[in-house]
């Protein structure tokens, strides 16, 4: 049996949270990175973490990460914070 697909979502607001729930319904494992815990998502099966180390280690290789963030400076800032936890090609 193939491994279950894992999806990482950074930003669990309205759009990111709903995407996470849809992925759970499609039998994917989902890790979400948020500033605060999201009990309403956690009780539905989303692994919610507040740090990048836990987020990246949950995903394994290769990583699929979706950014649900406001365009512009926020994306640049988050990518800068995330990159040290990623390896090229993974």
C-alpha positions as CSV (number, residue, x, y, z in Angstrom):
1,X,0.0,0.0,0.0
2,X,1.5,3.4,-1.0
3,X,2.3,6.0,1.7
4,X,-0.5,8.4,2.5
5,X,0.1,11.8,0.9
6,X,1.1,14.5,3.3
7,X,0.3,18.2,2.7
8,X,1.8,21.1,4.6
9,X,-0.1,24.3,4.8
10,X,1.3,27.6,6.2
11,X,-1.5,29.9,7.2
12,X,-4.6,28.3,8.6
13,X,-7.0,31.1,8.3
14,X,-10.4,30.8,6.5
15,X,-8.9,29.6,3.2
16,X,-6.0,27.6,4.5
17,X,-8.2,26.0,7.2
18,X,-10.8,24.9,4.7
19,X,-8.2,23.6,2.3
20,X,-6.8,21.5,5.2
21,X,-10.2,20.1,6.0
22,X,-10.8,19.2,2.3
23,X,-7.5,17.4,2.2
24,X,-8.3,15.4,5.3
25,X,-11.6,14.4,3.6
26,X,-9.5,13.1,0.7
27,X,-7.6,10.9,3.1
28,X,-4.4,13.1,3.1
29,X,-2.4,13.8,6.2
30,X,-2.2,17.5,6.8
31,X,0.3,19.5,8.9
32,X,-0.6,23.2,9.4
33,X,1.7,25.9,10.6
34,X,-0.1,28.7,12.4
35,X,0.8,31.3,15.0
36,X,-1.8,29.8,17.4
37,X,-3.3,26.4,18.1
38,X,-6.5,25.7,16.1
39,X,-8.5,23.1,18.2
40,X,-11.4,23.1,15.6
41,X,-8.9,21.8,13.0
42,X,-7.0,19.5,15.3
43,X,-10.1,17.7,16.3
44,X,-10.8,17.0,12.6
45,X,-7.3,15.5,12.1
46,X,-5.1,18.4,11.1
47,X,-1.7,18.4,12.9
48,X,-1.3,22.0,13.9
49,X,2.2,23.2,14.9
50,X,3.6,26.6,15.7
51,X,7.2,26.1,14.7
52,X,8.9,25.2,11.4
53,X,11.0,22.4,12.8
54,X,8.0,20.3,13.8
55,X,6.2,21.3,10.6
56,X,8.9,20.2,8.2
57,X,9.8,17.0,10.1
58,X,6.1,15.9,10.0
59,X,6.1,16.1,6.2
60,X,8.9,13.8,5.3
61,X,10.4,13.9,1.8
62,X,9.5,15.1,-0.8
63,X,7.6,18.0,0.8
64,X,4.4,19.6,-0.5
65,X,3.9,23.0,1.1
66,X,1.0,25.3,0.3
67,X,1.2,29.0,1.4
68,X,-2.1,30.5,2.3
69,X,-0.9,34.0,3.1
70,X,-1.4,37.6,2.0
71,X,0.7,38.4,-1.1
72,X,3.8,40.6,-0.8
73,X,6.0,41.1,2.2
74,X,4.4,38.4,4.3
75,X,5.2,35.7,1.7
76,X,8.8,36.9,1.5
77,X,9.2,36.9,5.3
78,X,7.7,33.4,5.7
79,X,9.8,32.0,2.9
80,X,12.9,33.5,4.6
81,X,12.0,31.9,7.9
82,X,11.1,28.5,6.3
83,X,14.1,28.0,3.9
84,X,16.7,27.1,6.6
85,X,14.5,24.0,7.4
86,X,14.5,22.8,3.7
87,X,17.0,21.0,1.6
88,X,17.4,21.5,-2.2
89,X,15.5,18.8,-4.1
90,X,13.4,17.8,-1.1
